[in-house]
Amino acid sequence: MKAAIFRAGDIVVDEIADPRPAAGQVLVKTLACGICGSDLHAAKHAHNMVEMSRRVAGRVPMDLSRDVVFGHEFCCEVLDYGPDTERCLTPGSRAVSMPVMPLGEARQTVGYSNDYPGGYAERMVLAAPLLLAVPNGLPAEHAALTEPLAVGIHAVEKATLSVEDAPLVVGCGPVGLSAIVGLRLKSVRPIVAADFSPKRRELATRMGADIVVDPAVENPYAKLPAGRRAVVFECVGVPGLLQQIFEAAPRDTRIVVAGVCMEPDRIEPFFGIVKELALQFVLGYTPEEFAWCLRLLAEGQVDAQALITGKVGLAGVKDAFSELANPERHTKILVEPWR
């Protein structure tokens, strides 16, 4: 089958072996797969990612001497099942799934594994018990947003907010926009959002932000209501931003870090100590949150179409990685391998 492959630090289109489902697995056709900011980070900082993964118990790092096919935000069509596997959905059904392959005590992430190619390929093998049927009428391109929406929703859930909290979302890319959706659903208002990009500030408003700020012009912390605890959602993931938040945030702020920084960073704990800041790191989502996000999309509670700014076939993946660096042009580019 054809795939857009991360090979020797580059993205190339080539043929790879067709995947074969084992027991408990299902063979699917990729219908649509989003390009995630984590994929961009992984391509740029692949060696750092591998080294850090080796230092985390239970994680299986990629072997960069072998091919890797990215893509973990997908909607697919069921083709066939492995032996002795319950056929939970009939062939031809559309589905989404958490990009996780359980392997006994360990697990691998589909799209960050040499053995389980992701959605930048024509076909994938997934864990059959994790399939969720896409409700009738929901386009595949919208269903593919389930995974990135769940990331932002999870960040909001981990923040354990009350109506007395004052949220500020820093960075209005896909994760930040998803966090805004989660905050809107919890009715924690006003929602303040900050981004340098006019286009992304516009999208933040469409997703539910009450106040949008260009941090080059205004101080977003000054927009937070007085007398309420600030909760800052860091949704960028670049070195230096945490330190900026430490210095600018009000006393007793809770900082929820959803941005994935792949590089060493530096903070000065003094600011956190004297302000009694709380720091919470988050990753991924629960199965319940993932299923809830699919329902939100199916019920039209998210303006999914506004988030999709481009579509490419496999030959366009490499250029799409470069295009996503311009926030005025793109928010979410979908890969459609069948093109």
N, C-alpha and C positions, 0 to 999 in steps of 0.2 A: 504494500500500500504506500501511498505518498504521504509525506509529512514535512512540516517545517521543523528542522532539527537544529538544536544548539550543539555545534560541533567545533571544537578547537577555538572557542571564543567567538564564533560567527553563527549567523542564522542562514542555513542553506536548505533548499528543497531537494529531497532525494527519496528514493524507495527504501523502505525498511520492511522487515519481516512482518507478515500479518500476525496479529495477536491471537492466541488460542485460549479460550476460557477453561480454567480448571474447575474442580468441584467448588460450588459456592460462588461461582463467578458468572458474569454475563458479558457477551459480546455485543457492542453497540456501535452504531454509526453516529459520528459527530455531526450535529446539525448546525450548531452555533457555539462559539467559545470566546469569551471575553479575554482581552489582553489586560492583565493585572499589573499594577505598579510593582508588585512583588516580582513579577517576571522580569521587568526592566532592571530592578535592583539585582536579581539573581544573575542576569546576563553580564551586568557591569562588575559585580563583586562575587563572581562564582567561586573563586578560590577562598575568599573569606567565609562565604556561606558554608563551604565544605568543611573548612577547619573548625568553625564554630559548631557545626552539627556533630563533629566527632567528640566534642566536649559536653554533649548533652546526652544523658543516658536514654537509651531506647530509640534514638533517631538513627536512621540509616542514611549516611551521606551519599550524594551523587559521586560517581566515578567520572571525572571530567576527561578521562582518556577514552571514554565510550560516549555514544550518542545519548542525548537527553531531548525529549519532546515535551516542551512546556504546555500549559493550558489546564487550569483547574476550575474555570468558571464556565460550565457547559450545560447545554441541553442536547439530548441524544435520542436516537431511535433504537429500540430493542431489536436485535437480529437473531441471537441464539443464546443458549445456555450451556454451561459446562455440564459434565456428567454428574448425576445424582444431585441435581440442583432444583430446588422448588421454583417453578415458573410463575413468579408472582405477577408478571405482566406479560401479555401476549406479544409475540413478534409483531412489529409495526407500531407498537405503542411508543409515545414520546415520554421521556422521563428526565429527571434531574437526579443528582446524587451528590452527597458529600464526597470530596475527592480523596477518600481514604481506603486503603486496602489492608484489612486486618490479616495478620499472618501469625497466628498463635499469640505469643506474648508480645510480639513486635508488630509494627505496622509501617507501611510506606505511604507516601503522599503521591497520588496520581498527578503527574505533571512535574514532579521533582524527583523522579526515580528513573534509573536506567532500565528497569524491568517493567514498568507500567507507564507507557507513553500517555501524555495528556491530550487535550482537545485540539492541538495544532496538528492532528493526524486524522486521516479519514475514518479510522476505527479505534476503539479503546476496549479494554477489559476492565470491568468494574465489579465491586462487591454486590452480588445480587440482593442481599437483604437491605441494602441502603438505598435502593431505587425508590423514587417517589414519582407517581404518575403525574404528568402535566395535565391540569384540568382542561377540558374541551374549550376551545376558543382562545386560549392563551398562546400567542405566537411563540415559536421557539426562541426568537431573538430576545423576547421579554423574559422568558423562563430562564435564559442563561444568566440573567442578572440576580438570580436567587442567591448565589454564593457571595458576591460582593455586598449585596444588601444585608446579608446575615452578619457580615463582619462589623458593619456600623451599628446594627441593632444590638449585637452582643456587647459592644463597647458601652452602649447606653444601659443595658441591663446590668453590667458589672458595676456601673457607677452608683447603683442603689439610690436613685434620686428621690427627693421629696419635693413638694410644691414650694418649699422655702429655698430651694437651690436656684442658682442663676447660671445657666449654661453658656459657655463660649466655645465655639468650634473653630479651631485654628487649622485652616487648610480645607478648601472645598473641592477637592478631587472626589473620586467615587466613594472613598471611605467616609470622608467628611460629610458628603451629601447624604449618605446612608444614615449617618449619625443624626443628621438634622431630621430625617424622616422618623427615626426612633424617638427623638425628643418631641416632635409634633404629636406622635401617637400617645405619648405620656402626658401631653398637655402641660409640660414644664415650660412656662413662658416668662419673659420674652426670651427667644432664642437669638443669641448674637453670633454672627459668623464673620470670619475675617479671611480675606484672600487678596492677593495682589492683582489677580486677573478679573477684569470686568465681566467676562463671559461666565466665569465660575461664581461670581457674586450674583449674577442674574439667575443662574441655576439654583443657588442657595435659596433665593427668594421663592422660586417655583416649588422647591421641596418643602418649604415651610418656615424658613428663617424670618424673624420679625425685624431684625436690624442687621444690615450688612455693612461691613467696614473695609475700606482700603487701608491696611496698616501702614502704608507709605505716607498716608495723609492724616489719619486719625488714630488715636490710641483706643484699641478695642476694649481694653479693661475699663476705660472711662464710661463705656456704654452699659456696663453691668449695673443693675439696680442696687442702691446702697442698702446695707443692713441684711443682705442675704449672702449665704456662702457661695463663692464662685466654684464652679466645676468646669475645668478646662479640658477639652478633648483635643489632644495633639494628634493630628491626622496627616502629617507630612512625612516625618521620618528622615530628616537631614541633620547632620551634625551641627551643634550650636543652638538648635531651637529650644531644647530643654533648658539650657542655661538662660536663654532669653526669657522663657516663661518663669523660671525661678526668680529672676530679677524683677519682672514686671507684675507678677500676679499679686493680688491682695493677700493679706494674712489669712490663714486657715483654708486656703484654696486646696481643692482636691484636683490632681492632675491625672487624667486617664490617657495613657499612651497607646494609641492604636497605630501610629505610623511605624513602619518597619525600617529601622536604620541599620544598615549593613556595615557601617564603619565604626571604628572606635570613636567615642564621644567623651566630652569632658563637662562635668558639672562641679560647681562649688557648693558643697553641702551647707556651708555657712548660711546661705540664703534660705534653704529649706528649714534649717534649725531655728533661725530667729523668727521666721514667719510661721513655723509649725505647719509646713506644707505636707500634704499626703500624696504619695506617688503610687499609682496603680498601673501595671502593665497588663495588656490584654492581647489575646490571640484567638483567631478563629471564632467558633460558635458552638452551641450545643445542637444535637439532632432536633430538639424541639424548636429552637430558634430558626434552624434551617427550614423546617417544614412550615413554620409560621410565615416566613418571608415568601415562600412560594404562594401561600394563600393571600398574602397582602398584594402580590402582583396580580393574581388571578381575580381578585376583587376590585382591582383598579384603584387601590389606595396609594399607589406610587405612580408618578408620571414617568413610566419606564422609557417611553419613546424620546423624552427630552434628554435622557442620559446617553443615548446611542448617537454617536456623531460620525461613525464611519463603519464600513464593512469591507473586508478584503478576503481574497482567496489565499491559498498557501504561498503563492508567489509574492504576495504583498505584505507578508508578516515582517520581514526585515525592515522595509521602509516604514511600516506602521510603528515599530519601536522608536524610530527617529521622530516621526510625526507627533507622537504622544508627548514629546518634550515641550510642545507648544500648547499651553492651556487655552489659548484663544481659538484654536482650531479643533481640539479634540478633548473629549472627556472619556468616552468608552468606545474603543474600536473592537468590533466583533470579527472573528475569523470564521469563515464558512468554507471548510475544506473541500466541499463538493463543488465549489465554483470552478 
